[in-house]
Amino acid sequence: MKKAEQSEATRTALLQAACELFTERGYADTATEDIAQRAGVTRGALYYQFRDKAGLFYAVLEGISLGTNEKVASAIQSDQGEQGDLWDQIVRAGVEAYLDACMDPAVQRIGLIEAPAVLGWEEKRELDRKYGISLISSVLQELMDAGLIAPQPVEPLAHLVLNAVLEAAMYIARADDIPAARKEMGASLERLLDGMRVKG
């Protein structure tokens, strides 16, 4: 195996091990030695790949954010290949895909509960904006172009929608009955977004 391939394999193993341990134990109760041991590498290899445990956490979170974004985009694109109401194909498909992704324990523990404390609120918000705003903006623009939402500045509306879906996800992650919260919040979020739709 070439050096670059070995380095990539080490990085992948560390990210997977860290994701598992951060999900199981949380950030504070996960030691770098445990991550390295689970990944089958040395602590030196961990610190070669990442500046510190916080840097590793950020990389794990970024991977989760990217994966969630890709699932939502894929669900929207897949539904747009079907015949039917464009609003349902874009909005309902996107909401369902996002909330389904938020049922993943890693998304809940790392992305929603641990991230603000580990990274700080501003850095967490910047990551949310990086992966959420562009997708939401493009979806909103498509809905405006189709006449389903009244023409208006896209970016402010995208920020409002992003915060609504993040709050929905947090509600689900902190609920005692997660499946019930998922169902209730899905219905509430769809009603909220339906209020933006041009009637008639």
C-alpha positions as CSV (number, residue, x, y, z in Angstrom):
1,M,0.0,0.0,0.0
2,K,1.3,3.4,-0.9
3,K,2.0,6.0,1.8
4,A,-0.9,8.2,0.7
5,E,-3.3,5.3,0.7
6,Q,-2.0,4.2,4.1
7,S,-2.5,7.7,5.5
8,E,-6.1,7.8,4.1
9,A,-6.9,4.4,5.5
10,T,-5.6,5.6,8.9
11,R,-7.7,8.7,8.8
12,T,-10.8,6.8,7.8
13,A,-10.3,4.3,10.7
14,L,-9.8,7.2,13.2
15,L,-12.9,9.0,12.0
16,Q,-15.0,5.8,12.2
17,A,-13.7,4.9,15.7
18,A,-14.2,8.5,16.9
19,C,-17.7,8.6,15.6
20,E,-18.6,5.4,17.3
21,L,-17.0,6.4,20.7
22,F,-18.4,10.0,20.6
23,T,-21.8,8.5,20.0
24,E,-21.5,5.9,22.7
25,R,-19.8,7.9,25.4
26,G,-19.9,11.6,24.4
27,Y,-16.9,13.8,23.8
28,A,-15.8,14.4,27.4
29,D,-15.7,10.7,28.3
30,T,-13.8,9.6,25.2
31,A,-10.0,9.6,25.5
32,T,-7.7,9.8,22.5
33,E,-6.1,6.6,23.6
34,D,-9.4,4.8,23.3
35,I,-10.0,6.2,19.8
36,A,-6.5,5.2,18.6
37,Q,-6.9,1.7,20.1
38,R,-10.3,1.1,18.5
39,A,-8.9,2.4,15.2
40,G,-5.9,0.0,15.5
41,V,-3.4,2.8,15.3
42,T,-1.0,4.7,17.6
43,R,-1.8,8.0,19.4
44,G,1.0,9.4,17.3
45,A,-0.9,8.5,14.2
46,L,-3.9,10.2,15.6
47,Y,-2.0,13.4,16.2
48,Y,-0.4,13.3,12.8
49,Q,-3.8,13.3,11.2
50,F,-5.6,15.7,13.6
51,R,-4.2,18.6,15.6
52,D,-6.1,17.4,18.8
53,K,-9.3,15.7,20.0
54,A,-11.4,18.8,19.1
55,G,-10.0,18.8,15.6
56,L,-11.0,15.1,15.2
57,F,-14.4,15.9,16.6
58,Y,-14.9,18.7,14.0
59,A,-13.9,16.3,11.2
60,V,-16.4,13.7,12.4
61,L,-19.1,16.3,12.7
62,E,-18.3,17.6,9.2
63,G,-18.6,14.1,7.8
64,I,-22.0,13.7,9.5
65,S,-23.2,17.1,8.2
66,L,-22.1,16.3,4.7
67,G,-23.7,12.8,4.8
68,T,-27.0,14.3,6.1
69,N,-26.9,16.9,3.3
70,E,-26.3,14.3,0.7
71,K,-29.3,12.2,1.9
72,V,-31.6,15.2,1.8
73,A,-30.4,16.2,-1.7
74,S,-30.7,12.6,-3.0
75,A,-34.2,12.3,-1.6
76,I,-35.3,15.5,-3.3
77,Q,-33.8,14.5,-6.6
78,S,-35.2,11.0,-6.5
79,D,-38.8,12.3,-5.8
80,Q,-38.5,14.9,-8.6
81,G,-38.2,12.0,-11.0
82,E,-41.8,11.0,-10.1
83,Q,-45.0,12.4,-11.4
84,G,-47.0,14.5,-8.9
85,D,-47.1,17.7,-6.9
86,L,-43.7,19.6,-7.1
87,W,-44.2,20.9,-3.5
88,D,-44.5,17.4,-2.2
89,Q,-41.6,16.2,-4.2
90,I,-39.3,19.0,-2.9
91,V,-40.6,20.1,0.5
92,R,-42.1,16.9,2.0
93,A,-39.3,14.7,0.6
94,G,-36.7,17.0,2.0
95,V,-38.3,17.3,5.4
96,E,-38.8,13.6,5.7
97,A,-35.3,12.8,4.6
98,Y,-33.8,15.3,7.0
99,L,-35.8,14.2,10.0
100,D,-35.2,10.5,9.2
101,A,-31.4,11.3,9.1
102,C,-31.8,12.9,12.6
103,M,-33.0,9.5,14.0
104,D,-29.4,8.3,13.7
105,P,-27.8,8.2,17.2
106,A,-24.6,9.7,15.8
107,V,-26.4,12.7,14.3
108,Q,-28.3,13.2,17.6
109,R,-25.4,12.8,20.0
110,I,-22.6,14.4,18.0
111,G,-24.4,16.8,15.6
112,L,-27.1,18.1,17.9
113,I,-26.2,17.6,21.5
114,E,-22.4,17.6,21.8
115,A,-21.4,20.0,19.0
116,P,-22.5,23.3,20.6
117,A,-20.6,22.5,23.8
118,V,-17.5,21.1,22.1
119,L,-17.1,23.7,19.3
120,G,-18.9,26.7,20.7
121,W,-22.2,28.0,19.4
122,E,-20.7,30.2,16.6
123,E,-18.5,27.5,15.1
124,K,-21.4,25.0,15.2
125,R,-23.7,27.6,13.5
126,E,-21.1,28.3,10.8
127,L,-21.0,24.5,10.0
128,D,-24.8,24.4,9.9
129,R,-24.8,27.3,7.5
130,K,-22.0,25.8,5.4
131,Y,-24.0,22.6,4.7
132,G,-27.6,23.9,5.1
133,I,-27.9,27.3,3.5
134,S,-26.8,26.4,0.0
135,L,-29.1,23.4,-0.3
136,I,-32.1,25.3,1.3
137,S,-31.5,28.3,-0.9
138,S,-31.5,26.3,-4.1
139,V,-34.7,24.5,-3.1
140,L,-36.4,27.8,-2.2
141,Q,-35.3,29.4,-5.5
142,E,-36.7,26.4,-7.4
143,L,-40.0,26.8,-5.6
144,M,-40.1,30.5,-6.3
145,D,-39.3,29.9,-10.0
146,A,-42.2,27.4,-10.1
147,G,-44.5,30.0,-8.5
148,L,-45.1,28.0,-5.4
149,I,-43.5,30.6,-3.0
150,A,-44.0,34.4,-3.5
151,P,-40.8,36.0,-4.9
152,Q,-38.7,37.4,-2.1
153,P,-35.0,37.6,-1.0
154,V,-33.9,34.0,-0.8
155,E,-31.1,34.2,1.8
156,P,-33.2,35.6,4.8
157,L,-35.8,33.0,4.2
158,A,-33.2,30.2,3.9
159,H,-31.9,31.2,7.4
160,L,-35.4,31.0,8.8
161,V,-36.0,27.6,7.3
162,L,-32.6,26.3,8.4
163,N,-33.3,27.4,12.0
164,A,-36.7,25.8,12.0
165,V,-35.4,22.4,10.8
166,L,-32.5,22.5,13.3
167,E,-34.9,23.2,16.1
168,A,-37.1,20.4,15.0
169,A,-34.1,18.1,15.0
170,M,-33.0,19.2,18.5
171,Y,-36.6,18.6,19.8
172,I,-36.4,15.0,18.5
173,A,-32.9,14.4,19.8
174,R,-33.9,15.5,23.4
175,A,-37.3,13.8,23.5
176,D,-38.0,10.9,25.8
177,D,-40.0,9.2,23.1
178,I,-38.0,9.8,20.0
179,P,-40.3,8.1,17.4
180,A,-43.3,10.0,18.7
181,A,-41.4,13.2,18.7
182,R,-40.3,12.5,15.1
183,K,-43.9,12.0,14.0
184,E,-45.2,15.1,15.8
185,M,-42.4,17.4,14.7
186,G,-42.6,16.1,11.1
187,A,-46.3,17.1,11.0
188,S,-45.6,20.5,12.7
189,L,-42.7,21.3,10.4
190,E,-44.7,20.5,7.3
191,R,-47.6,22.7,8.4
192,L,-45.2,25.5,9.1
193,L,-43.6,25.2,5.6
194,D,-47.0,24.8,4.0
195,G,-47.8,28.3,5.2
196,M,-45.2,29.7,2.8
197,R,-47.0,28.2,-0.2
198,V,-48.8,30.4,-2.6
199,K,-52.5,29.5,-2.4
200,G,-54.5,28.6,-5.5
